[in-house]
Amino acid sequence: MAAERAYTFSDTTAGYLEDYQDGRIRLRTLDGRRIALQLTESSSGQLLRNLGGPPVDVTGSLADHLRPGRLLFAYGPVYPEADGLRYQVSSLLFVESGTAGDDFVFETPEWWTDQLRALAGFYRRAQFGAGEVDFADYRTELRLGGDKNGRHVQETDTISRLVYGMSSAYLLTGEEDFLTVADRGSAYLREHMRFVDTEQDVTYWYHGIDVDGMHERKLFTSEFDDDYHAIPAYEQIYALVGLVQTYRVTGDPAIRRDIEGTIRLFRRFFADPRRGGYFSHIDPVRLSPHEESLGRNRSRKNWNSVGDHAPAYLFNLYLATGDPAYRDMLEHTFDMIVSHFPDRGPGGSPFVQERFHEDWSPDREWGWQQDRAVVGHNLKIAWNLTRMNAAVPKFEYQQLARRLAETMPAIGRDPQRGGWYDVLERQPRDGRHDFVWHDRKAWWQQEQAILAYLVLAGHTGDADHLRHAREAEAFYNAFFLDHDEGGVYFTVLAEGLPYLLGTERLKGSHSMSMYHAAELCYLATVYSRLLVRREPLDLWFRPGPDADFPDGLLRVAPDVLPPGRTVLDRVLVDGEPFTDFDPDAMAVRLPRSASPLTVQARLRPVEER
């Protein structure tokens, strides 16, 4: 065994400090193992800092911070020796704020709001500089520091994801510049990427446009290998993500018409009226999911086409309108998930199934997926089932969310370093689910873990869920924030170092455009403040004079929250107290106005009885 390990390497160890004595610390890892690490005269220490925050060096007071029970990250060389591995500490990163307490720095009230403000500032500068916001300058691809390259294809989904982030930043900060970006991005989407089919009475969205000077070439179907020359459901879904979040803020009636037209597209052409759910692709000519031209995507369903409606836009649309038709659409989506996604066969995998034939039989031979699991999708299901259970309580929702939450840490998380993996084989080999390509960790999958365990902790009060949430928050904030260039990294290596090759080097790409990082900041604020720590939260809205909210009500609930846990406590309209609101429904009856109104809503957790 010693000969097999006859080389040194450097690594990260995450764990809780058990004791510190004579320059030696002992950590209990996230899965309960004990590891001893040796400090040296050159060992350094820092406190975890937020995006845009200054570094805080604590090297001179390490002993004061090495208190039992504290979560920390240690990094340094690892030496193979006859009796095992010897760990040496080059640096320590502390995620709790003081020398005496156990307050996690990311649980300060403004942590996630400040992070979203910095994130929005990065993308605002990268795309538009300090001047006017003109989406003709928008680029899908942004380099590591936010610089643009020569390619000028504007993808609908990435613009919509940016719009979502800016709308969310306005909701938490009330800063007008962020809403300006969201408004102009929404208008640009409608003017350049939208197609209204008056004959079919539906709205759908181009994949993007290829801009050459003053000329635009519409890219009607997808340009990507998985979806080439088809209209994939997920592109239509993510076209709505920013529009719906902006509609929540402004009530823009033109946006609402396009949202409703796109939902008619889903219902008429993507939905399976016989067996339920939504097909993953339709042919661009006949708008049918059953055309031979679709190849391997013919008559198929998958996680993205069924489940992604909910987090991307449908929850937010239901929150904004209160329309029971959207609640019913959500319920149908989650009924399909609990009915078909769990693997209930003999020797079934703990991971859900993600791709299906028309009759819901699993498709385990499709493309890159084969019989493989995306860890983040399992966490995303647990998160969203918990949200849905607050709107329509069902035992099946609770059961699957709980099962996924309880089984995922042992198979989808790195027990030594922290953080969550990417794609694994669904079936174990020798008791382990092998990596499909690598052991790197993507930013969006950390988001799913944080939100899944935060919302579960907030809804149930379970201490294990809160511990998993905090550990995931610690890893993300420790390793994904780019303190040099701004924004967040796409991927890090297993030990937390940024991976900066290929498209994963970019801050803007087909996959990354502020959405997941902004959604994390927004909902982590909501869950941690209102449900976990039970603190008030202020949100900002900017309804226009023609705002088209059902019944003239501005609904300000930030998420589908457990009934009776939160009330609307105070409303300011243009800075003045306003009393025409329903505390329990969290709805404001908007006054008549010839100009946009600034509505500040304070939500307050209900006192425990």
MARTI-324902 format. One line per field, with one value per residue (C-alpha): residue in three letters; x, y, z. Coordinates in nm, 2 decimals. Layout:
N
resn <- c(ALA, ...) $
px <- c(X, ...) $
py <- c(Y, ...) $
pz <- c(Z, ...) $
//
This chain:
609
resn <- c(MET, ALA, ALA, GLU, ARG, ALA, TYR, THR, PHE, SER, ASP, THR, THR, ALA, GLY, TYR, LEU, GLU, ASP, TYR, GLN, ASP, GLY, ARG, ILE, ARG, LEU, ARG, THR, LEU, ASP, GLY, ARG, ARG, ILE, ALA, LEU, GLN, LEU, THR, GLU, SER, SER, SER, GLY, GLN, LEU, LEU, ARG, ASN, LEU, GLY, GLY, PRO, PRO, VAL, ASP, VAL, THR, GLY, SER, LEU, ALA, ASP, HIS, LEU, ARG, PRO, GLY, ARG, LEU, LEU, PHE, ALA, TYR, GLY, PRO, VAL, TYR, PRO, GLU, ALA, ASP, GLY, LEU, ARG, TYR, GLN, VAL, SER, SER, LEU, LEU, PHE, VAL, GLU, SER, GLY, THR, ALA, GLY, ASP, ASP, PHE, VAL, PHE, GLU, THR, PRO, GLU, TRP, TRP, THR, ASP, GLN, LEU, ARG, ALA, LEU, ALA, GLY, PHE, TYR, ARG, ARG, ALA, GLN, PHE, GLY, ALA, GLY, GLU, VAL, ASP, PHE, ALA, ASP, TYR, ARG, THR, GLU, LEU, ARG, LEU, GLY, GLY, ASP, LYS, ASN, GLY, ARG, HIS, VAL, GLN, GLU, THR, ASP, THR, ILE, SER, ARG, LEU, VAL, TYR, GLY, MET, SER, SER, ALA, TYR, LEU, LEU, THR, GLY, GLU, GLU, ASP, PHE, LEU, THR, VAL, ALA, ASP, ARG, GLY, SER, ALA, TYR, LEU, ARG, GLU, HIS, MET, ARG, PHE, VAL, ASP, THR, GLU, GLN, ASP, VAL, THR, TYR, TRP, TYR, HIS, GLY, ILE, ASP, VAL, ASP, GLY, MET, HIS, GLU, ARG, LYS, LEU, PHE, THR, SER, GLU, PHE, ASP, ASP, ASP, TYR, HIS, ALA, ILE, PRO, ALA, TYR, GLU, GLN, ILE, TYR, ALA, LEU, VAL, GLY, LEU, VAL, GLN, THR, TYR, ARG, VAL, THR, GLY, ASP, PRO, ALA, ILE, ARG, ARG, ASP, ILE, GLU, GLY, THR, ILE, ARG, LEU, PHE, ARG, ARG, PHE, PHE, ALA, ASP, PRO, ARG, ARG, GLY, GLY, TYR, PHE, SER, HIS, ILE, ASP, PRO, VAL, ARG, LEU, SER, PRO, HIS, GLU, GLU, SER, LEU, GLY, ARG, ASN, ARG, SER, ARG, LYS, ASN, TRP, ASN, SER, VAL, GLY, ASP, HIS, ALA, PRO, ALA, TYR, LEU, PHE, ASN, LEU, TYR, LEU, ALA, THR, GLY, ASP, PRO, ALA, TYR, ARG, ASP, MET, LEU, GLU, HIS, THR, PHE, ASP, MET, ILE, VAL, SER, HIS, PHE, PRO, ASP, ARG, GLY, PRO, GLY, GLY, SER, PRO, PHE, VAL, GLN, GLU, ARG, PHE, HIS, GLU, ASP, TRP, SER, PRO, ASP, ARG, GLU, TRP, GLY, TRP, GLN, GLN, ASP, ARG, ALA, VAL, VAL, GLY, HIS, ASN, LEU, LYS, ILE, ALA, TRP, ASN, LEU, THR, ARG, MET, ASN, ALA, ALA, VAL, PRO, LYS, PHE, GLU, TYR, GLN, GLN, LEU, ALA, ARG, ARG, LEU, ALA, GLU, THR, MET, PRO, ALA, ILE, GLY, ARG, ASP, PRO, GLN, ARG, GLY, GLY, TRP, TYR, ASP, VAL, LEU, GLU, ARG, GLN, PRO, ARG, ASP, GLY, ARG, HIS, ASP, PHE, VAL, TRP, HIS, ASP, ARG, LYS, ALA, TRP, TRP, GLN, GLN, GLU, GLN, ALA, ILE, LEU, ALA, TYR, LEU, VAL, LEU, ALA, GLY, HIS, THR, GLY, ASP, ALA, ASP, HIS, LEU, ARG, HIS, ALA, ARG, GLU, ALA, GLU, ALA, PHE, TYR, ASN, ALA, PHE, PHE, LEU, ASP, HIS, ASP, GLU, GLY, GLY, VAL, TYR, PHE, THR, VAL, LEU, ALA, GLU, GLY, LEU, PRO, TYR, LEU, LEU, GLY, THR, GLU, ARG, LEU, LYS, GLY, SER, HIS, SER, MET, SER, MET, TYR, HIS, ALA, ALA, GLU, LEU, CYS, TYR, LEU, ALA, THR, VAL, TYR, SER, ARG, LEU, LEU, VAL, ARG, ARG, GLU, PRO, LEU, ASP, LEU, TRP, PHE, ARG, PRO, GLY, PRO, ASP, ALA, ASP, PHE, PRO, ASP, GLY, LEU, LEU, ARG, VAL, ALA, PRO, ASP, VAL, LEU, PRO, PRO, GLY, ARG, THR, VAL, LEU, ASP, ARG, VAL, LEU, VAL, ASP, GLY, GLU, PRO, PHE, THR, ASP, PHE, ASP, PRO, ASP, ALA, MET, ALA, VAL, ARG, LEU, PRO, ARG, SER, ALA, SER, PRO, LEU, THR, VAL, GLN, ALA, ARG, LEU, ARG, PRO, VAL, GLU, GLU, ARG) $
px <- c(0.00, 0.28, 0.44, 0.11, 0.11, 0.47, 0.40, 0.29, -0.01, -0.19, -0.55, -0.84, -1.00, -1.33, -1.44, -1.53, -1.24, -1.23, -0.91, -0.60, -0.28, 0.09, 0.05, -0.17, -0.54, -0.79, -1.09, -1.41, -1.49, -1.84, -1.90, -1.77, -1.41, -1.13, -0.81, -0.51, -0.33, 0.00, 0.04, 0.38, 0.55, 0.43, 0.07, -0.17, -0.53, -0.81, -1.18, -1.43, -1.51, -1.80, -1.78, -1.62, -1.52, -1.17, -0.95, -0.92, -0.60, -0.59, -0.25, -0.13, -0.42, -0.48, -0.49, -0.78, -0.98, -0.91, -1.20, -1.37, -1.68, -1.59, -1.62, -1.31, -1.12, -0.76, -0.53, -0.18, 0.06, -0.03, 0.26, 0.23, 0.39, 0.41, 0.11, -0.11, -0.12, 0.03, -0.15, 0.04, -0.15, -0.05, -0.36, -0.68, -1.01, -1.26, -1.62, -1.74, -1.72, -1.56, -1.31, -1.57, -1.90, -2.02, -2.19, -2.14, -2.04, -2.29, -2.57, -2.53, -2.85, -2.71, -2.46, -2.65, -2.80, -2.45, -2.33, -2.62, -2.54, -2.18, -2.28, -2.52, -2.26, -2.01, -2.25, -2.37, -2.02, -1.92, -2.21, -2.28, -1.99, -2.08, -2.30, -2.64, -2.78, -2.81, -2.87, -2.73, -2.40, -2.49, -2.27, -2.35, -1.98, -1.78, -1.42, -1.30, -1.27, -1.59, -1.42, -1.61, -1.48, -1.55, -1.84, -2.18, -2.45, -2.71, -2.89, -3.24, -3.20, -2.88, -3.04, -3.34, -3.12, -2.94, -3.28, -3.38, -3.07, -3.12, -3.49, -3.40, -3.13, -3.39, -3.62, -3.36, -3.19, -3.44, -3.15, -3.31, -3.01, -3.07, -3.43, -3.34, -3.13, -3.41, -3.67, -3.45, -3.36, -3.72, -3.81, -3.51, -3.63, -3.98, -3.86, -3.58, -3.64, -4.01, -4.24, -4.62, -4.80, -5.14, -5.28, -5.20, -5.24, -4.91, -4.58, -4.25, -3.89, -3.60, -3.29, -3.11, -2.99, -2.66, -2.58, -2.36, -2.35, -2.70, -2.82, -2.98, -3.02, -3.28, -3.17, -3.51, -3.41, -3.14, -2.78, -2.66, -2.57, -2.82, -3.11, -3.00, -3.27, -3.54, -3.73, -3.63, -3.87, -3.60, -3.51, -3.87, -3.88, -3.57, -3.69, -3.96, -3.73, -3.64, -3.97, -4.17, -3.94, -3.96, -4.34, -4.35, -4.18, -4.36, -4.68, -4.60, -4.91, -4.71, -4.49, -4.79, -4.94, -4.62, -4.60, -4.95, -4.88, -4.58, -4.78, -5.04, -4.74, -4.65, -5.01, -5.09, -4.77, -4.53, -4.79, -4.88, -5.26, -5.28, -5.00, -4.92, -4.60, -4.43, -4.22, -3.86, -3.86, -4.09, -4.03, -4.01, -4.24, -4.53, -4.47, -4.50, -4.30, -4.34, -4.17, -3.89, -3.67, -3.63, -3.41, -3.32, -3.54, -3.86, -4.14, -3.91, -3.96, -3.69, -3.63, -3.59, -3.91, -4.12, -3.96, -3.79, -4.11, -4.15, -3.83, -3.76, -4.09, -4.40, -4.37, -4.30, -4.59, -4.82, -4.69, -4.74, -5.09, -5.25, -5.41, -5.53, -5.46, -5.09, -5.11, -5.28, -5.00, -4.75, -4.94, -4.95, -4.57, -4.50, -4.75, -4.56, -4.23, -4.34, -4.51, -4.24, -3.89, -3.81, -3.65, -3.88, -3.76, -3.56, -3.22, -3.33, -3.09, -3.12, -3.10, -3.41, -3.45, -3.42, -3.51, -3.82, -4.00, -4.35, -4.51, -4.28, -4.06, -3.70, -3.47, -3.13, -2.95, -2.99, -2.68, -2.44, -2.69, -2.72, -2.79, -2.63, -2.74, -2.70, -2.66, -2.80, -3.13, -3.19, -3.13, -3.35, -3.64, -3.61, -3.60, -3.90, -4.11, -4.08, -4.19, -4.49, -4.59, -4.65, -4.90, -5.06, -4.97, -4.93, -4.76, -4.60, -4.42, -4.29, -4.18, -3.97, -3.82, -3.72, -3.58, -3.37, -3.25, -3.15, -2.97, -2.79, -2.51, -2.36, -2.35, -2.34, -2.13, -1.75, -1.71, -1.34, -1.35, -1.71, -1.91, -2.13, -2.04, -2.16, -2.26, -2.23, -2.33, -2.67, -2.58, -2.30, -2.00, -1.83, -2.05, -1.95, -2.12, -1.83, -1.77, -1.87, -1.61, -1.44, -1.48, -1.51, -1.80, -2.02, -2.16, -2.52, -2.52, -2.39, -2.69, -2.93, -2.78, -2.79, -3.15, -3.27, -3.14, -3.22, -3.58, -3.61, -3.46, -3.69, -4.01, -3.93, -3.68, -3.47, -3.12, -2.95, -3.10, -2.96, -2.62, -2.61, -2.72, -2.45, -2.18, -2.29, -2.30, -1.95, -1.80, -1.97, -1.87, -1.52, -1.43, -1.67, -1.64, -1.39, -1.23, -0.99, -1.21, -1.57, -1.86, -1.84, -1.65, -1.82, -1.64, -1.38, -1.16, -1.24, -1.02, -1.18, -0.93, -1.09, -1.09, -1.02, -1.01, -1.24, -1.60, -1.57, -1.33, -1.60, -1.83, -2.08, -2.17, -2.46, -2.49, -2.39, -2.55, -2.61, -2.93, -2.83, -2.60, -2.87, -3.14, -2.92, -2.86, -3.23, -3.38, -3.11, -3.20, -3.56, -3.52, -3.25, -3.41, -3.78, -3.78, -3.45, -3.34, -3.68, -3.58, -3.78, -3.71, -3.77, -3.86, -3.90, -4.15, -4.20, -4.55, -4.63, -4.95, -5.08, -4.97, -5.17, -5.19, -5.51, -5.76, -5.53, -5.33, -4.95, -4.87, -4.54, -4.48, -4.12, -4.17, -4.44, -4.39, -4.54, -4.89, -4.92, -4.54, -4.50, -4.71, -4.68, -4.60, -4.55, -4.59, -4.44, -4.55, -4.31, -4.17, -4.50, -4.68, -4.96, -5.23, -5.45, -5.29, -5.38, -5.11, -5.19, -5.23, -4.93, -5.11, -5.12, -5.41, -5.24, -5.35, -5.42, -5.12, -5.02, -4.65, -4.47, -4.49, -4.21, -4.35, -4.14, -4.29, -4.16, -4.23, -4.22, -4.21, -4.50, -4.41, -4.41, -4.72) $
py <- c(0.00, 0.24, 0.18, 0.26, 0.60, 0.68, 1.04, 1.36, 1.57, 1.87, 1.86, 2.03, 1.88, 2.02, 1.94, 2.04, 2.11, 1.86, 1.96, 2.17, 2.09, 2.13, 2.26, 1.97, 1.99, 1.71, 1.75, 1.55, 1.53, 1.58, 1.21, 1.16, 1.04, 1.19, 1.33, 1.49, 1.78, 1.94, 2.32, 2.47, 2.80, 2.91, 2.81, 3.10, 3.17, 3.38, 3.45, 3.37, 3.69, 3.79, 3.88, 4.23, 4.22, 4.27, 3.99, 3.93, 3.77, 3.60, 3.43, 3.61, 3.49, 3.13, 2.99, 3.22, 3.09, 2.72, 2.66, 2.31, 2.27, 2.53, 2.44, 2.51, 2.42, 2.32, 2.30, 2.17, 1.89, 1.53, 1.28, 0.90, 0.72, 0.36, 0.40, 0.61, 0.97, 1.28, 1.61, 1.94, 2.27, 2.55, 2.75, 2.75, 2.92, 2.99, 3.02, 3.15, 3.52, 3.56, 3.40, 3.31, 3.25, 3.01, 3.25, 3.16, 3.47, 3.39, 3.40, 3.78, 3.95, 4.12, 3.85, 3.71, 4.06, 4.21, 3.92, 3.97, 4.34, 4.27, 4.00, 4.23, 4.50, 4.27, 4.17, 4.53, 4.65, 4.35, 4.38, 4.76, 4.94, 5.24, 5.42, 5.36, 5.00, 4.90, 4.53, 4.56, 4.54, 4.22, 3.92, 3.56, 3.48, 3.67, 3.59, 3.53, 3.90, 4.00, 4.09, 4.02, 3.82, 3.87, 3.63, 3.81, 3.55, 3.66, 3.37, 3.42, 3.21, 3.39, 3.73, 3.61, 3.46, 3.80, 3.97, 3.73, 3.82, 4.19, 4.18, 3.97, 4.22, 4.50, 4.29, 4.27, 4.61, 4.85, 4.99, 5.14, 5.07, 4.70, 4.73, 4.94, 4.65, 4.41, 4.64, 4.70, 4.33, 4.23, 4.48, 4.35, 3.99, 4.09, 4.30, 4.07, 3.71, 3.67, 3.51, 3.54, 3.28, 3.44, 3.14, 2.90, 3.18, 3.10, 3.27, 3.11, 3.23, 3.21, 3.03, 3.36, 3.61, 3.63, 4.00, 4.14, 4.52, 4.64, 4.31, 4.03, 3.66, 3.49, 3.15, 2.98, 2.63, 2.53, 2.54, 2.28, 1.92, 1.77, 1.97, 2.06, 2.18, 2.12, 2.34, 2.21, 2.27, 2.39, 2.68, 2.80, 2.75, 2.96, 3.23, 3.30, 3.30, 3.67, 3.79, 3.64, 3.78, 4.13, 4.09, 4.02, 4.36, 4.58, 4.41, 4.49, 4.39, 4.32, 4.08, 3.90, 3.85, 3.69, 3.47, 3.35, 3.29, 3.07, 2.87, 2.81, 2.67, 2.43, 2.31, 2.27, 2.13, 2.01, 1.85, 1.48, 1.48, 1.10, 1.01, 1.34, 1.55, 1.74, 1.63, 1.75, 1.86, 1.96, 1.98, 2.34, 2.28, 2.08, 2.17, 1.80, 1.59, 1.28, 1.37, 1.14, 1.45, 1.47, 1.16, 1.05, 1.33, 1.19, 1.13, 1.18, 1.34, 1.45, 1.63, 1.96, 1.94, 1.82, 1.96, 2.28, 2.47, 2.50, 2.67, 2.86, 3.05, 2.87, 2.92, 3.29, 3.32, 3.17, 3.39, 3.70, 3.62, 3.38, 3.21, 2.85, 2.74, 2.78, 2.60, 2.32, 2.31, 2.30, 2.01, 1.82, 1.86, 1.73, 1.45, 1.33, 1.36, 1.15, 0.90, 0.84, 0.97, 0.75, 0.42, 0.16, -0.15, -0.44, -0.31, 0.04, 0.33, 0.60, 0.86, 0.95, 0.86, 1.16, 1.06, 0.88, 0.74, 0.86, 0.59, 0.69, 0.39, 0.49, 0.58, 0.46, 0.48, 0.85, 1.03, 1.14, 1.06, 0.68, 0.54, 0.84, 1.08, 1.45, 1.51, 1.86, 1.74, 1.51, 1.80, 2.03, 1.79, 1.78, 2.16, 2.21, 1.93, 2.10, 2.43, 2.26, 2.09, 2.43, 2.51, 2.16, 1.93, 1.57, 1.28, 1.18, 1.51, 1.50, 1.14, 1.18, 1.51, 1.35, 1.04, 1.23, 1.47, 1.18, 0.97, 1.23, 1.33, 0.99, 0.94, 1.29, 1.49, 1.50, 1.39, 1.49, 1.84, 1.94, 2.04, 1.84, 1.64, 1.66, 1.35, 1.00, 0.65, 0.57, 0.21, 0.15, -0.06, -0.20, 0.02, 0.34, 0.55, 0.61, 0.96, 0.97, 1.22, 1.39, 1.49, 1.86, 2.06, 2.31, 2.62, 2.55, 2.21, 2.38, 2.61, 2.32, 2.17, 2.50, 2.57, 2.21, 2.19, 2.55, 2.51, 2.18, 2.32, 2.61, 2.41, 2.12, 2.26, 1.95, 2.01, 1.77, 1.96, 2.29, 2.13, 2.02, 2.36, 2.53, 2.30, 2.36, 2.73, 2.72, 2.54, 2.76, 3.09, 2.96, 2.85, 2.98, 3.36, 3.52, 3.79, 3.90, 3.94, 3.94, 3.70, 3.33, 3.05, 2.79, 2.49, 2.41, 2.11, 1.86, 2.05, 2.39, 2.54, 2.71, 2.51, 2.75, 2.56, 2.57, 2.70, 2.65, 2.94, 3.18, 3.40, 3.42, 3.12, 2.91, 2.77, 3.07, 3.41, 3.52, 3.31, 3.03, 3.25, 3.52, 3.27, 3.14, 3.48, 3.57, 3.25, 3.19, 3.53, 3.44, 3.10, 3.19, 3.52, 3.44, 3.06, 2.97, 3.27, 3.43, 3.79, 4.05, 4.10, 4.40, 4.37, 4.63, 4.65, 4.90, 4.86, 5.09, 5.29, 5.01, 4.72, 4.41, 4.22, 4.01, 4.19, 4.49, 4.32, 4.33, 3.99, 4.02, 3.67, 3.60, 3.22, 2.96, 2.96, 2.74, 2.87, 3.10, 3.14, 3.49, 3.81, 4.14, 4.37, 4.72, 4.88, 5.21, 5.35, 5.62, 5.64, 5.70, 5.46, 5.27, 5.07, 4.90, 4.56, 4.21, 4.09, 3.72, 3.71, 3.93, 4.14, 4.51, 4.68, 4.92, 5.29, 5.46, 5.65, 5.81, 5.71, 5.41, 5.35, 5.23, 4.98, 4.87, 4.56, 4.44, 4.07, 3.95, 3.59, 3.51, 3.46, 3.10, 3.00) $
pz <- c(0.00, 0.09, -0.25, -0.43, -0.25, -0.30, -0.41, -0.24, -0.33, -0.19, -0.09, 0.10, 0.42, 0.55, 0.90, 1.25, 1.49, 1.77, 1.94, 1.90, 2.09, 2.04, 1.68, 1.58, 1.50, 1.47, 1.24, 1.22, 0.85, 0.71, 0.71, 1.06, 1.01, 1.22, 1.06, 1.23, 1.06, 1.15, 1.16, 1.08, 1.14, 0.79, 0.83, 0.75, 0.82, 0.68, 0.75, 0.47, 0.28, 0.06, -0.31, -0.32, 0.04, 0.17, 0.28, 0.66, 0.77, 1.10, 1.08, 1.39, 1.60, 1.48, 1.83, 1.91, 1.62, 1.67, 1.90, 1.92, 1.71, 1.44, 1.07, 0.87, 0.56, 0.57, 0.27, 0.23, 0.13, 0.20, 0.26, 0.22, 0.52, 0.64, 0.87, 0.64, 0.53, 0.70, 0.65, 0.67, 0.69, 0.45, 0.51, 0.71, 0.61, 0.89, 0.80, 1.14, 1.22, 1.56, 1.80, 2.06, 1.88, 1.62, 1.38, 1.02, 0.83, 0.55, 0.80, 0.86, 0.74, 0.43, 0.32, 0.02, -0.07, -0.08, -0.29, -0.54, -0.55, -0.64, -0.89, -1.06, -1.07, -1.24, -1.52, -1.56, -1.62, -1.83, -2.07, -2.08, -1.91, -1.70, -1.96, -2.11, -2.12, -2.48, -2.54, -2.89, -2.71, -2.53, -2.58, -2.48, -2.41, -2.15, -2.06, -1.71, -1.63, -1.81, -2.14, -2.46, -2.75, -3.12, -3.15, -3.17, -3.13, -2.88, -2.72, -2.60, -2.29, -2.17, -2.20, -2.01, -1.74, -1.71, -1.69, -1.41, -1.21, -1.25, -1.15, -0.85, -0.75, -0.77, -0.55, -0.27, -0.30, -0.46, -0.68, -1.00, -1.23, -1.19, -1.29, -1.59, -1.71, -1.65, -1.83, -2.13, -2.15, -2.14, -2.42, -2.63, -2.59, -2.71, -3.00, -3.13, -3.01, -3.01, -3.27, -3.23, -3.44, -3.48, -3.66, -3.37, -3.11, -2.94, -2.87, -2.91, -2.89, -3.13, -3.02, -3.07, -3.33, -3.52, -3.53, -3.81, -3.80, -3.85, -3.98, -3.78, -3.88, -3.67, -3.54, -3.52, -3.40, -3.15, -3.26, -3.01, -3.08, -2.83, -2.98, -3.33, -3.57, -3.32, -3.07, -2.73, -2.44, -2.21, -2.44, -2.44, -2.06, -1.99, -2.23, -1.96, -1.66, -1.68, -1.82, -1.54, -1.27, -1.43, -1.45, -1.08, -1.02, -1.28, -1.38, -1.75, -1.95, -2.27, -2.08, -1.94, -2.29, -2.41, -2.10, -2.16, -2.53, -2.44, -2.19, -2.46, -2.67, -2.39, -2.35, -2.72, -2.86, -2.59, -2.35, -2.37, -2.33, -2.29, -2.05, -1.89, -1.88, -2.16, -2.45, -2.47, -2.84, -3.12, -3.49, -3.62, -3.92, -3.78, -3.41, -3.33, -3.09, -3.30, -3.63, -3.76, -3.82, -3.44, -3.43, -3.08, -2.94, -3.11, -2.86, -2.56, -2.22, -1.97, -1.65, -1.82, -2.02, -1.72, -1.40, -1.51, -1.56, -1.18, -1.07, -1.39, -1.41, -1.30, -0.92, -0.98, -1.22, -0.96, -0.69, -0.91, -1.02, -0.77, -1.07, -0.98, -1.34, -1.27, -0.94, -1.12, -1.38, -1.10, -0.94, -1.26, -1.30, -0.96, -0.98, -1.29, -1.10, -0.80, -1.03, -1.28, -1.17, -0.87, -0.96, -0.79, -0.98, -0.82, -0.72, -0.81, -0.79, -0.52, -0.80, -1.00, -1.36, -1.59, -1.95, -2.08, -2.38, -2.46, -2.23, -1.94, -1.97, -1.89, -2.17, -2.05, -2.39, -2.48, -2.59, -2.31, -2.03, -2.08, -1.73, -1.54, -1.28, -1.26, -0.88, -0.90, -1.06, -0.76, -0.52, -0.74, -0.71, -0.33, -0.32, -0.55, -0.40, -0.06, -0.21, -0.38, -0.06, 0.09, -0.19, -0.23, 0.06, -0.04, 0.13, -0.19, -0.22, 0.13, 0.10, -0.21, -0.10, 0.23, 0.07, -0.17, 0.10, 0.33, 0.06, -0.15, 0.10, 0.12, -0.26, -0.42, -0.19, -0.13, 0.23, 0.25, 0.10, 0.09, -0.22, -0.45, -0.76, -1.11, -1.31, -1.16, -1.27, -1.14, -1.05, -0.80, -0.85, -0.54, -0.33, -0.51, -0.78, -1.03, -1.18, -1.54, -1.66, -1.36, -0.99, -1.06, -0.90, -1.09, -0.94, -1.02, -0.85, -0.53, -0.56, -0.57, -0.26, -0.06, -0.16, -0.10, 0.25, 0.34, 0.24, 0.41, 0.73, 0.71, 0.65, 0.89, 1.15, 1.10, 1.24, 0.99, 0.70, 0.84, 0.89, 0.53, 0.41, 0.61, 0.49, 0.13, 0.18, 0.33, 0.03, -0.22, -0.05, 0.01, -0.34, -0.61, -0.55, -0.78, -0.57, -0.84, -1.14, -1.00, -1.05, -0.97, -1.12, -1.34, -1.20, -0.93, -0.89, -0.62, -0.37, -0.45, -0.69, -0.99, -1.32, -1.60, -1.92, -2.23, -2.18, -1.81, -1.80, -1.91, -1.70, -1.98, -2.20, -2.32, -1.97, -1.75, -1.74, -1.38, -1.33, -1.09, -0.89, -0.86, -0.78, -0.50, -0.35, -0.37, -0.23, 0.02, 0.16, 0.17, 0.33, 0.58, 0.70, 0.70, 0.78, 0.95, 1.15, 1.16, 1.07, 0.87, 0.50, 0.28, -0.09, -0.36, -0.65, -0.92, -1.07, -1.37, -1.42, -1.65, -1.43, -1.51, -1.19, -1.14, -0.92, -0.90, -0.63, -0.60, -0.45, -0.26, -0.12, -0.22, -0.25, -0.17, 0.21, 0.47, 0.55, 0.85, 0.90, 0.74, 0.71, 0.53, 0.81, 0.65, 0.31, 0.19, -0.14, -0.28, 0.07, 0.25, 0.48, 0.30, 0.47, 0.20, 0.22, 0.34, 0.59, 0.56, 0.18, 0.15, -0.11, -0.17, -0.34, -0.57, -0.57, -0.90, -1.03, -1.36, -1.30, -1.17, -0.80, -0.57, -0.33, -0.04, 0.14, 0.48, 0.55, 0.91, 1.04, 1.27, 1.63, 1.75, 1.94) $
//
